[in-house]
Structures are given as structure tokens and as C-alpha cells.
């Protein structure tokens, strides 16, 4: 046992990094550091003191330098997601714009309940040199800095104003990131002077510690109440969310569904909870879902939601279910378990499914119900078969559809390849058309729907993937809009030897929002490049040339067969490979499978098309479930 009376004199930055390097976890029986390292761009607010400390521990905590602070933090998010929240990374930036660039990534991590540690420079605690470079002054409150912006998008926030403070704050920050109920990003503001101040820290603060993720057992009374509801059901359905994977409960979910003959539908975050071919996998649910899952949800007389926060894209803005169908919600977070007057089962998904299964005993859903759900799924599979097939001669001269692109890659990829997508049209198209080949192999970031996550997230996912499955690929689906917004981690991936395969679908702008614009009676305006405020002829970016300029291999393709051949070359390549292609911006969408979605529509307009769309939207609202 360490002698707590013994101390070691370190700067605050040195002590912070040394403590991080002393934290361990165990995954699959293998002991490893809890913090997988970090992403950093240095400036005057973090390079001198924190930079010195990180250099001393660069072997234990590898530091990856990105090209943009937001993309670095997004990469850290994707790393944590691939590691199922069992490991995290930090992201560090200087005081000022470097730090504020990361607010969006913090919001994404907060929304998706993912751990990231933000270590950001701050102004001087003494205030003697104020106002300093990049300081935004608040005339009525000198204690405020731009770092206060992170308070709304983090689970734990602190400003370290004395070196001793991290003895309390840093363990609390780590505990927050490991808590299944409150997991999310943590922010520590590091004033430039305090980073270098010395303190006599107890040696015990640096003793190696092994962390384990808490598994909260459910309350017996809540399980009893949930069991009573489920045993009375004739048409139950399970909604499986991302929390199933974070709990490591995919196998238990499958056993539960099989033992009780209950169909399963998946959220976007829960894609890849069950394999595509499983008889009880009825498909993705919601606005970006499938006809099969949405039809089953509408007929269900009891909904068992497992590990989902029931976002509006899952619930069709709360029109996807029968108003009278009770909801049972298993969730580690009380906040999520109690939504919409659900019967809550607050606890770990795996333990809760075991207890609920025991409570319902030999209950099985009627065979006719499961068979009718299977029939719906077979009809949806037939639709997807046609949707991903190359176009017939009638439409052969049009660009490829998203579905064709997704189907071609799905056919050729390895089952353990990692798929990454995010905002725009691709989340819907991947959710509807991708056929899961292995559990936990899909990352569609649609909690915060953040453009720019795709390539940055692919880089972070690849760093995580290389630790355990270096022979597999990370496949990124991105549109031209997201690519133009954030692409510089193509360079990072080449520089760091972390290969990605990027499928770049060019539809000439923000085509999915143009589709929403048109579907609500509006004219195309400011979404497609051709409809923007331009003074010259619209033109396409040479994306392949741009990617090659950042060191990647790249090519353009013009057909499904050409895509397949290019993908094979990408699989054989040893560094990041970009495949650029045109997709149909107008008629290339998956047209089936969509639930109603509430969007604000104008009640007054000079366009009859807008008024018609408004009336249709108001009619859909009548089906919304009442709840809080």
C-alpha cells in the first residue's frame, strides 16, 4: 500500500497527465489504459505546460495531431463509440478559438452519451496580464470566459484554479465518463498560469487503479410491473437502441427475443444489434426506417424499449405507436427510462433483460404475430433487393442512387468492417438499405446529426479499430456537402498510417434538405449548388484530385460495376482511398419506409403547395401520442 504521507512535487499539468496514465480498465480479459491517448493542436494556452507534460508521457498516452479542433474531438467521440464507452480519449486546444471550435463536438458527445475529456486552455487566474491574447472580456463578470460555453454541452465542467483542485476534480470527471447513466463529455478549463504552478501531490494520487463499468441491477418492483404488462401482450415488439451495445447485451437481447418469440426493430443508434438474417429482426424503425418495422410498431400492443432515448426519428415524432399501447423502457438512465409515461426499468440492459425474462417465465408471443411480422420483413427485403439493384435500361443513363452504392459496398465488404456515416441523406439510406453482417459494425451518427463527423469519425474509429482488428477496414460514407465542410483528416489518416476507405457521394449540394424543401411545397433555394447565389456557372469539385493532394489514393467512378472494381482496389490498398461518384439528387432516394416527422411548416404562404403541405402536416399531428 502506498504511504499517503509521501508526496511528489509536480506542476498541475504534470500531475493531471500522470494521473490519467495511471488509470486502467480491462476489456476481454486484457488490461489496458483507460485513456487511449488524445488529440491535440497546441497554442499558447496549452503548449508550454500541458505540452511538456504530454511529451513526458507520449508512450503511454499517444497524442494525435489533427488539422481542426472540431474534427479532432469528433475523432475522439468515434473512438469512444467503437470502444463501447470502455475507453476514452482527450482532446486539447489552446485558449480562444481553438477551444470554441470544439463546442459542436461536445454537443455531439453529450447527445449520444459518449465520453470525451476536453482539456482546454483558459485565461490567467491571477488576471494580472488581462486582457490576454484571444480573451473575450465580459464587462460585468471577469470570471467568465468562452469556456463557459461548454457548460450546456458537458456532463461535468470545472475550471482548475489551484493545483490541488485536480485531486478532487479529475477522479470525478473520470467517474462521470464511466457512469452508464450519466456518461458524457467532461470539460476541464486549465488556466495558463495554474498549469505551471507546482504542488506537493500525495503519491497515492498516482497509484495504478483498475476501473470497471458499473452494472446497475434493476429494481424488483419495476421488473414486476413491466412483466405484468408484457405478459398481457398479444402483439409485443422490442425496440433495440444503442444502449444494447454499450451494455454488451446484444447476445442477451437475441436470447430474450428467441425465448419469448418477440420481434425486434432497431433504432439508428441500435443498427447492428441483430444480424440481418435473424428471423426476429424486423428492420429499422422510424422516419428513416422500414415499412416492416413501422407497420409492426403501429400494430403492437406493448412496446419494450431497450437502451434507447426514443428520439423523434425513432418514434415518428410520437406517431409510430398505438396511443393505447403501453411502453416499457429499460435504460441505465432514469431520464430516458421515464420518457412518455413509460413503465421504467432503470438498470443495465443485460441484467434487466435477464431479470425480465425470469419474471415472464415461459411467456411467448403468439406464433401468428411473429409470423405476420416476418412476412412484413420479407416484403421489405424484396423492396431493398430491387432498391439496391442496378437500374434497368429505362433509367440507366441517370446517376447512381444511394441505395445502389450502399448495396455494392455491402456485397463486397468483410463482415467485421466498420461502417461510418452521419448527417444528410446517408443516415436514412444506410439505415434502410445496409444489411448487417456482424454485431456492432455500424456507426451512423444521427443523435446530433453532425455534418463533418464522417471523415473525422472514420479517423477516430480507425485508430480504435487498429488496436484490435488491424486487418479490417473502416468504410466512410459521406456526401459532397459534408466533405467540403470537413475533410482535412484525410491528410491526418495518411500521415498517421490509419487507412480509411471513403465513399464520396456527390449530389451537387445539400440534396436531402432540398428534398425536404420540395416536399413541403417550397421551391429549391440555397441547397443545391445550382440554386445558390452564384455569379458564375455552377461546377463540380474534382474530389479525387483534392483527396490525392492530401496524400490519399483516389479515383472517380461512373457505374455500379466501376464502383465495385474500385472498392476492390481500395481494399487492397495500404493507405486511405477515396472513391468519388455522382449520385442522383432528385430521384435517387429510398422512397419507402418513412414514418411521419414533425417539422414546422408555414401557416401563411402565397404558394398553394406550401399550404397543402402545411395541412398535411397538421393532419399527421393528430396521431401523436400524448406524453411528456
C-alpha positions as a printed Julia matrix, in Angstrom:
628×3 Matrix{Float64}:
   0.0     0.0     0.0
   1.3     3.49   -0.78
   2.25    5.78    2.06
  -0.25    8.62    1.86
   2.1    10.85    3.82
   4.62   10.78    0.98
   4.31   13.43   -1.69
   5.78   14.3    -5.05
   6.16   17.86   -6.3
   4.73   18.36   -9.79
   3.08   21.04  -11.83
  -0.67   20.8   -12.14
  -0.35   19.78  -15.81
   2.21   17.11  -14.97
   0.02   15.71  -12.2
  -3.05   15.66  -14.43
  -1.31   13.71  -17.18
   0.41   11.35  -14.75
  -2.93   10.54  -13.08
  -4.52    9.82  -16.46
  -1.66    7.49  -17.35
  -2.24    5.56  -14.1
  -5.88    4.65  -14.83
  -6.59    1.2   -16.31
  -9.51   -0.86  -17.49
 -10.0    -4.43  -18.63
 -11.6    -5.4   -21.94
 -11.99   -9.03  -22.91
  -9.6   -10.06  -20.16
  -6.89   -7.69  -21.41
  -5.66   -4.94  -19.11
  -5.12   -1.6   -20.86
  -5.03    2.08  -20.09
  -8.44    3.63  -19.62
  -7.41    6.67  -21.66
  -6.36    5.65  -25.14
  -4.4     8.87  -25.64
  -5.57   12.11  -27.13
  -5.89   14.55  -29.96
  -4.19   17.89  -29.74
  -3.5    21.13  -31.51
  -1.17   23.33  -29.48
  -1.33   27.06  -28.99
  -0.05   29.47  -26.38
  -2.75   28.29  -23.93
  -1.68   24.63  -23.77
   1.68   24.1   -25.48
   4.13   25.16  -22.77
   2.9    23.41  -19.63
   0.39   20.79  -20.76
   2.51   20.12  -23.85
   5.57   19.5   -21.69
   3.64   17.04  -19.54
   2.18   15.18  -22.5
   5.61   14.84  -24.07
   6.88   13.08  -20.97
   4.06   10.51  -21.24
   3.86   10.24  -25.03
   4.48    6.47  -24.93
   1.61    5.75  -22.5
  -0.77    8.4   -23.88
  -0.1     8.81  -27.61
  -1.02   12.22  -28.94
  -2.51   12.57  -32.43
  -2.34   15.96  -34.09
  -5.37   16.76  -36.21
  -5.9    19.65  -38.59
  -9.03   21.11  -36.98
 -10.08   21.15  -33.33
 -13.66   20.14  -34.04
 -12.61   17.18  -36.17
 -10.14   16.03  -33.51
 -12.88   15.99  -30.9
 -15.21   14.18  -33.3
 -12.5    11.58  -33.79
 -12.34   11.16  -30.02
 -16.12   10.62  -29.96
 -15.92    7.93  -32.65
 -13.07    6.23  -30.79
 -15.16    6.04  -27.62
 -18.12    4.7   -29.57
 -16.05    1.96  -31.19
 -14.74    1.06  -27.73
 -18.34    0.9   -26.42
 -17.53    3.62  -23.85
 -15.0     1.38  -22.09
 -12.11    3.65  -23.12
 -11.98    7.35  -23.9
  -9.6     9.89  -25.38
  -8.92   13.51  -24.52
  -8.92   16.48  -26.87
  -6.84   19.54  -26.09
  -6.79   23.01  -27.61
  -5.47   26.43  -26.76
  -7.47   29.21  -25.16
  -9.83   31.02  -27.52
 -10.93   29.87  -30.98
  -9.18   26.51  -30.74
 -11.31   25.66  -27.75
 -14.59   27.1   -29.04
 -14.12   25.08  -32.23
 -14.84   22.01  -30.09
 -18.24   23.07  -28.7
 -20.07   21.29  -31.54
 -18.21   18.05  -30.88
 -19.01   18.32  -27.17
 -22.69   18.69  -28.04
 -22.5    15.6   -30.24
 -20.87   13.59  -27.44
 -23.42   14.85  -24.91
 -26.36   13.98  -27.16
 -25.02   10.49  -27.85
 -23.97    9.81  -24.23
 -20.31    9.32  -25.16
 -17.19   10.08  -23.08
 -14.61   12.63  -24.19
 -12.26   14.58  -21.92
 -11.77   18.19  -23.02
  -8.55   19.76  -21.67
  -8.63   23.37  -22.78
  -6.52   26.41  -22.11
  -8.07   29.29  -20.19
  -7.21   32.84  -19.17
  -4.93   33.6   -16.19
  -6.3    33.0   -12.72
  -4.32   35.98  -11.37
  -5.83   38.24  -14.06
  -2.64   40.32  -13.88
  -1.96   40.27  -17.65
  -5.64   40.7   -18.66
  -6.86   41.14  -21.31
  -4.7    38.48  -22.9
  -4.48   37.24  -26.46
  -7.77   35.66  -27.6
  -9.58   36.6   -24.38
 -13.21   37.59  -24.78
 -13.88   40.08  -21.98
 -17.17   40.09  -20.08
 -17.5    43.58  -18.64
 -19.83   42.63  -15.79
 -18.23   39.3   -14.79
 -14.45   38.87  -15.15
 -14.7    35.24  -14.02
 -16.47   34.3   -17.28
 -14.54   33.08  -20.31
 -15.55   31.47  -23.6
 -15.01   28.14  -21.88
 -18.28   28.68  -20.01
 -19.97   27.84  -23.33
 -19.21   24.19  -22.62
 -21.45   24.12  -19.54
 -24.51   23.4   -21.66
 -22.91   20.56  -23.62
 -20.96   18.61  -20.99
 -21.89   16.29  -18.13
 -19.16   17.65  -15.85
 -17.5    21.08  -16.04
 -14.79   22.61  -13.92
 -12.15   25.32  -14.09
  -8.95   24.38  -12.26
  -7.97   27.48  -10.28
  -5.49   25.79   -7.93
  -3.2    22.77   -8.48
  -4.74   20.85   -5.55
  -8.15   21.03   -7.16
  -7.49   18.15   -9.58
  -7.18   15.75   -6.63
 -10.95   16.05   -6.39
 -11.99   17.1    -9.89
 -10.1    14.62  -12.06
 -11.45   11.45  -10.37
 -14.96   12.92  -10.55
 -14.5    13.65  -14.23
 -13.37   10.07  -14.89
 -16.25    8.67  -12.84
 -18.7    10.7   -14.94
 -17.28    9.35  -18.19
 -17.59    5.77  -16.89
 -21.09    6.08  -15.42
 -23.63    4.21  -17.6
 -26.43    6.57  -16.53
 -24.6     9.9   -16.76
 -21.95    9.1   -19.34
 -20.93   12.01  -21.48
 -18.22   14.57  -22.15
 -16.22   16.3   -19.44
 -14.62   19.73  -19.63
 -11.68   20.94  -17.57
 -10.59   24.54  -18.09
  -6.86   24.9   -17.49
  -5.73   28.49  -16.83
  -2.36   29.16  -18.34
  -0.68   30.13  -15.1
  -2.17   27.34  -12.98
  -0.97   24.71  -15.48
   2.6    25.53  -14.44
   2.07   26.02  -10.7
   3.65   23.32   -8.53
   2.08   21.4    -5.66
   3.11   18.55   -3.36
   0.75   15.81   -4.53
   0.21   12.64   -2.48
   1.84    9.66   -4.18
  -1.42    7.77   -3.76
  -2.95   10.02   -6.44
  -0.72    8.27   -8.99
  -1.23    4.69   -7.84
  -2.45    2.49  -10.68
  -6.18    1.89  -10.49
  -8.29   -0.64  -12.37
 -11.76    0.69  -13.31
 -14.8    -1.41  -14.1
 -18.03   -0.21  -15.67
 -20.88   -0.37  -13.2
 -23.78   -2.71  -13.96
 -26.81   -1.37  -12.16
 -29.35   -4.13  -11.37
 -32.98   -3.19  -11.93
 -35.46   -2.64   -9.12
 -37.55   -5.76   -8.44
 -40.82   -3.84   -8.29
 -40.15   -2.15  -11.63
 -39.36   -5.52  -13.2
 -42.57   -6.97  -11.7
 -44.68   -4.12  -13.15
 -43.01   -4.46  -16.56
 -43.54   -8.23  -16.57
 -47.25   -7.8   -15.91
 -47.6    -5.51  -18.92
 -45.58   -7.76  -21.2
 -47.36  -10.99  -20.19
 -50.69   -9.4   -21.08
 -49.48   -8.52  -24.61
 -50.63  -10.34  -27.72
 -48.54   -8.25  -30.13
 -45.35   -7.13  -28.33
 -42.33   -5.61  -30.06
 -38.82   -4.79  -28.84
 -37.14   -1.52  -29.86
 -33.39   -2.07  -29.54
 -31.21    1.04  -29.21
 -27.53    1.84  -28.93
 -27.56    1.15  -25.2
 -27.82   -2.56  -26.0
 -24.3    -2.45  -27.43
 -22.85   -0.27  -24.66
 -24.15   -2.81  -22.14
 -22.7    -5.69  -24.14
 -26.23   -7.07  -24.22
 -26.61   -7.97  -27.92
 -26.43  -11.71  -27.23
 -28.85  -11.4   -24.3
 -31.25   -9.4   -26.48
 -31.19  -12.15  -29.08
 -31.8   -14.83  -26.44
 -34.65  -12.83  -24.9
 -36.32  -12.35  -28.29
 -35.91  -16.03  -29.18
 -37.04  -17.36  -25.8
 -40.22  -15.29  -25.87
 -40.77  -15.12  -29.64
 -40.84  -11.3   -29.69
 -39.96   -9.37  -32.89
 -37.16   -6.8   -32.71
 -36.86   -3.45  -34.51
 -33.75   -1.29  -34.36
 -33.09    2.42  -33.89
 -30.39    4.16  -35.94
 -28.02    4.02  -32.95
 -29.02    0.4   -32.47
 -28.32   -0.72  -36.02
 -26.34   -3.95  -35.93
 -27.81   -5.25  -32.67
 -29.03   -8.3   -34.61
 -27.71   -9.78  -37.83
 -29.69   -9.08  -40.97
 -30.79  -12.67  -41.46
 -32.19  -13.27  -37.99
 -35.84  -14.36  -38.19
 -36.95  -11.89  -35.48
 -35.07   -8.9   -36.91
 -37.91   -6.89  -38.48
 -35.76   -3.94  -39.58
 -35.02   -0.32  -38.69
 -37.84    1.78  -37.25
 -38.9     5.39  -37.67
 -38.56    8.29  -40.05
 -35.53    6.7   -41.7
 -36.75    3.16  -41.13
 -38.51    0.39  -42.99
 -42.08   -0.4   -43.93
 -41.76   -3.62  -41.95
 -40.66   -2.12  -38.63
 -43.06    0.78  -38.84
 -46.01   -1.48  -39.68
 -45.2    -3.76  -36.76
 -44.76   -0.83  -34.36
 -48.14    0.59  -35.38
 -49.88   -2.74  -34.64
 -48.03   -3.57  -31.42
 -50.0    -3.62  -28.19
 -46.89   -3.38  -25.98
 -43.51   -1.77  -26.7
 -40.38   -2.87  -24.87
 -37.73   -0.18  -25.47
 -34.19   -1.28  -24.54
 -31.33    1.2   -24.38
 -32.91    3.96  -26.46
 -33.66    7.59  -25.7
 -36.65    7.44  -28.08
 -35.65   10.34  -30.31
 -38.24   11.72  -32.75
 -36.7     9.89  -35.72
 -37.3     6.63  -33.84
 -40.86    7.41  -32.78
 -42.01    9.25  -35.89
 -42.45   12.31  -33.68
 -44.51   10.01  -31.45
 -46.92    8.8   -34.15
 -45.3     5.37  -34.72
 -47.2     3.58  -31.94
 -50.8     2.96  -31.0
 -51.82    5.56  -28.43
 -53.03    2.89  -26.02
 -50.0     0.6   -26.28
 -48.0     0.69  -23.03
 -44.27    1.37  -23.23
 -41.75   -0.41  -21.03
 -38.38    1.34  -21.08
 -35.21   -0.4   -19.93
 -32.44    2.16  -19.56
 -29.48    2.83  -17.29
 -30.51    6.49  -17.2
 -33.63    7.43  -15.24
 -34.15   10.42  -17.52
 -34.51    8.2   -20.59
 -36.39    5.35  -18.87
 -39.24    7.62  -17.75
 -39.97    9.32  -21.08
 -43.52    9.48  -22.4
 -45.09    7.93  -19.33
 -43.27    4.65  -19.9
 -43.14    1.99  -17.22
 -39.46    2.44  -16.3
 -36.95   -0.29  -15.59
 -33.89    1.67  -14.54
 -30.85   -0.54  -14.84
 -28.25   -2.17  -17.01
 -29.73   -3.6   -20.21
 -28.14   -7.03  -19.88
 -29.1    -7.53  -16.22
 -32.58   -6.1   -16.8
 -33.28   -8.43  -19.73
 -32.22  -11.4   -17.62
 -34.46  -10.36  -14.74
 -37.4    -9.55  -17.0
 -37.05  -12.88  -18.78
 -37.17  -14.66  -15.45
 -40.21  -12.62  -14.41
 -42.26  -13.51  -17.51
 -41.26  -17.17  -17.31
 -42.49  -19.27  -20.22
 -44.42  -16.42  -21.83
 -44.22  -16.4   -25.64
 -45.84  -14.03  -28.07
 -48.41  -15.79  -30.26
 -46.87  -17.51  -33.25
 -49.26  -15.79  -35.63
 -47.91  -12.4   -34.52
 -44.29  -13.36  -35.12
 -45.2   -14.86  -38.48
 -47.04  -11.73  -39.61
 -44.02   -9.64  -38.56
 -41.75  -11.96  -40.53
 -43.99  -11.55  -43.56
 -43.62   -7.77  -43.3
 -39.84   -8.17  -43.17
 -39.75  -10.45  -46.19
 -41.72   -7.84  -48.16
 -39.24   -5.16  -47.07
 -36.29   -7.35  -48.07
 -37.8    -7.72  -51.52
 -38.11   -3.94  -51.76
 -34.46   -3.47  -50.73
 -33.38   -6.11  -53.25
 -34.93   -4.02  -56.01
 -33.74   -0.76  -54.49
 -30.05   -1.7   -54.44
 -30.07   -3.35  -57.86
 -28.6    -1.54  -60.87
 -31.17    0.47  -62.77
 -32.88   -1.01  -65.76
 -32.35    0.34  -69.25
 -35.13    2.88  -68.7
 -33.12    4.73  -66.07
 -29.63    3.54  -66.9
 -28.47    6.95  -68.07
 -29.16    8.56  -64.67
 -26.58    8.78  -61.87
 -26.42    6.01  -59.34
 -28.73    6.02  -56.32
 -27.51    5.98  -52.75
 -29.07    2.54  -52.33
 -27.12    1.1   -55.26
 -23.87    2.46  -53.83
 -24.63    1.05  -50.37
 -25.68   -2.31  -51.77
 -22.5    -2.65  -53.83
 -20.23   -1.98  -50.83
 -22.35   -4.2   -48.58
 -21.89   -7.06  -51.04
 -18.08   -6.83  -51.07
 -17.04   -5.71  -47.59
 -15.79   -8.02  -44.85
 -18.35   -8.76  -42.1
 -16.15   -7.09  -39.47
 -15.51   -3.89  -41.43
 -16.67   -0.74  -39.63
 -19.23    1.47  -41.41
 -19.36    5.18  -40.51
 -21.94    7.72  -41.72
 -23.59   10.84  -40.34
 -25.74   13.78  -41.4
 -27.53   14.37  -44.69
 -29.2    11.72  -46.8
 -26.83    8.88  -45.98
 -28.09    8.05  -42.45
 -31.52    7.24  -43.86
 -30.11    5.37  -46.83
 -27.64    3.33  -44.76
 -30.25    2.59  -42.09
 -32.76    1.39  -44.68
 -30.5    -0.48  -47.1
 -27.47   -1.76  -45.17
 -27.67   -5.43  -44.26
 -25.86   -6.1   -41.02
 -23.09   -8.68  -41.36
 -21.79   -8.6   -37.77
 -22.99   -7.19  -34.46
 -21.79   -3.69  -33.61
 -20.3    -2.92  -37.02
 -22.32    0.2   -37.91
 -21.83    3.79  -36.64
 -24.48    6.11  -38.05
 -24.19    9.34  -36.06
 -27.71   10.72  -36.1
 -28.19   11.76  -32.49
 -26.78   15.22  -33.21
 -26.83   14.78  -36.99
 -23.48   16.49  -37.34
 -22.11   17.2   -40.78
 -18.36   16.69  -40.8
 -18.41   13.73  -38.43
 -17.96   11.25  -41.25
 -14.27   11.56  -42.13
 -13.17   12.76  -38.69
 -15.17    9.99  -37.05
 -13.77    7.48  -39.5
 -10.26    8.51  -38.48
 -11.05    8.06  -34.78
 -12.82    4.77  -35.43
  -9.83    3.53  -37.43
  -7.45    4.36  -34.59
  -9.66    2.28  -32.29
 -10.06   -0.5   -34.85
  -6.31   -0.81  -35.38
  -5.88   -1.68  -31.69
  -7.89   -4.9   -32.02
  -8.68   -5.65  -35.69
  -5.93   -4.12  -37.84
  -6.82   -6.34  -40.78
 -10.33   -4.94  -41.18
 -11.39   -1.72  -42.91
 -13.18    1.41  -41.77
 -15.61    2.41  -44.52
 -16.85    6.0   -44.52
 -19.95    7.08  -46.45
 -20.07   10.84  -46.94
 -21.74   13.36  -49.19
 -20.13   16.24  -51.02
 -21.63   18.74  -48.55
 -20.06   17.1   -45.51
 -16.81   16.52  -47.39
 -16.46   20.21  -48.2
 -17.3    21.1   -44.62
 -14.6    18.92  -43.03
 -12.12   16.78  -44.96
  -8.67   17.52  -43.58
  -8.4    14.29  -41.63
  -7.82   12.52  -44.91
  -4.38   14.07  -44.54
  -4.27   13.03  -40.86
  -5.12    9.43  -41.73
  -2.43    9.22  -44.4
   0.13   10.9   -42.16
  -0.66    8.55  -39.26
  -0.98    5.37  -41.32
  -4.64    4.88  -40.34
  -6.24    3.83  -43.61
  -9.89    4.54  -44.38
 -12.0     3.78  -47.44
 -14.14    6.83  -48.19
 -17.16    6.55  -50.48
 -17.9    10.12  -51.55
 -21.42   10.53  -52.97
 -21.64   13.81  -54.88
 -25.21   15.05  -55.38
 -24.37   18.67  -56.11
 -25.03   20.24  -52.71
 -27.28   19.6   -49.75
 -29.71   17.44  -51.68
 -31.57   15.85  -48.78
 -32.54   19.25  -47.39
 -33.51   20.28  -50.89
 -35.78   17.23  -50.9
 -37.36   18.32  -47.6
 -37.73   21.81  -49.02
 -39.54   20.49  -52.1
 -41.65   18.01  -50.13
 -43.06   20.85  -48.05
 -44.11   22.84  -51.09
 -41.11   25.14  -51.27
 -39.01   25.85  -54.35
 -35.36   24.76  -54.45
 -33.35   27.55  -52.84
 -29.8    27.71  -51.43
 -29.3    23.95  -51.06
 -28.17   22.57  -54.39
 -25.13   24.4   -55.76
 -27.09   25.27  -58.87
 -29.74   27.05  -56.78
 -27.38   29.14  -54.66
 -26.46   32.81  -55.0
 -23.68   32.47  -57.56
 -22.31   34.77  -60.21
 -20.78   32.13  -62.48
 -21.62   28.73  -63.81
 -22.02   26.05  -61.12
 -19.27   23.46  -61.25
 -18.36   20.22  -59.53
 -15.31   19.92  -57.34
 -12.67   17.47  -58.51
 -12.84   15.5   -55.28
 -10.44   12.78  -56.4
  -7.77   15.34  -57.23
  -8.39   17.09  -53.92
  -8.0    13.84  -51.97
  -4.83   12.98  -53.87
  -3.46   16.38  -52.9
  -3.75   15.3   -49.25
  -1.81   12.11  -49.92
  -4.69    9.69  -50.41
  -5.26    7.36  -53.3
  -8.39    8.36  -55.18
 -10.43    7.79  -58.31
 -13.74    8.69  -59.93
 -16.23    6.0   -60.9
 -19.32    6.22  -63.07
 -21.2     2.95  -62.64
 -22.04    0.33  -60.05
 -19.63   -2.11  -61.66
 -16.95    0.55  -61.73
 -17.59    1.18  -58.02
 -17.18   -2.49  -57.21
 -13.86   -2.71  -59.02
 -12.62    0.47  -57.35
 -13.65   -0.85  -53.93
 -11.6    -4.0   -54.5
  -8.6    -1.8   -55.27
  -9.3     0.2   -52.12
  -9.42   -2.99  -50.05
  -6.01   -3.99  -51.39
  -4.5    -0.54  -50.79
  -2.38    0.27  -47.76
  -3.47    3.88  -47.26
  -6.63    5.95  -47.34
  -8.56    5.53  -50.57
 -11.28    7.91  -51.78
 -13.86    6.78  -54.36
 -15.81    9.7   -55.79
 -19.04    9.24  -57.72
 -22.18   11.1   -58.75
 -25.5    10.14  -57.15
 -28.99   11.15  -58.2
 -30.04   14.29  -56.31
 -33.68   14.18  -57.4
 -34.91   10.63  -57.96
 -32.27    8.54  -56.26
 -33.82    8.26  -52.8
 -35.29    5.31  -50.96
 -38.97    6.18  -51.22
 -40.46    3.61  -48.84
 -40.1     3.07  -45.12
 -40.62    6.58  -43.79
 -42.67    7.41  -40.7
 -44.27   10.83  -40.22
 -41.94   13.52  -38.93
 -43.0    16.81  -37.4
 -41.37   19.85  -38.95
 -42.5    23.44  -38.66
 -44.47   24.45  -41.76
 -45.77   27.94  -42.7
 -49.44   28.54  -41.86
 -49.46   31.5   -44.29
 -47.95   31.45  -47.78
 -48.59   32.72  -51.29
 -47.85   29.21  -52.6
 -50.69   26.71  -52.66
 -48.13   23.88  -52.48
 -46.89   25.2   -49.13
 -50.41   25.48  -47.73
 -51.2    21.95  -48.88
 -48.08   20.62  -47.16
 -49.0    22.54  -44.01
 -52.47   20.98  -43.97
 -50.98   17.51  -44.39
 -48.54   18.15  -41.54
 -51.33   19.29  -39.25
 -53.32   16.17  -40.1
 -50.38   13.98  -39.15
 -50.1    15.7   -35.78
 -53.48   14.26  -34.75
 -51.86   10.82  -34.48
 -49.26   11.96  -31.95
 -49.12   10.09  -28.69
 -49.84   12.19  -25.62
 -46.97   12.22  -23.17
 -44.21   14.25  -21.6
